[in-house]
């Protein structure tokens, strides 16, 4: 993937190596592929990654890690 990609943390790890850091094209089209930053395995489409990010229940500590890694400010309703 080119330099025009964005890294983010997924609650579900790579099926190949277990790493949670992923990368996707900055365009983030629904059919763009998401790749593991560690082993470059194709993990899923961006559309599926968005669904996983929205629907996967996480512990408070896991949510804080993702918020920091994804540069997202936690909302009051998350806690």
Secondary structure, DSSP 8 states (H G I E B T S, - for coil): --SSEEEEE-SS--TTT---EEEEETT--TT-EEEETTT--EEEEHHHHHHHHHH----HHHHHHHHHHTT----GGG-
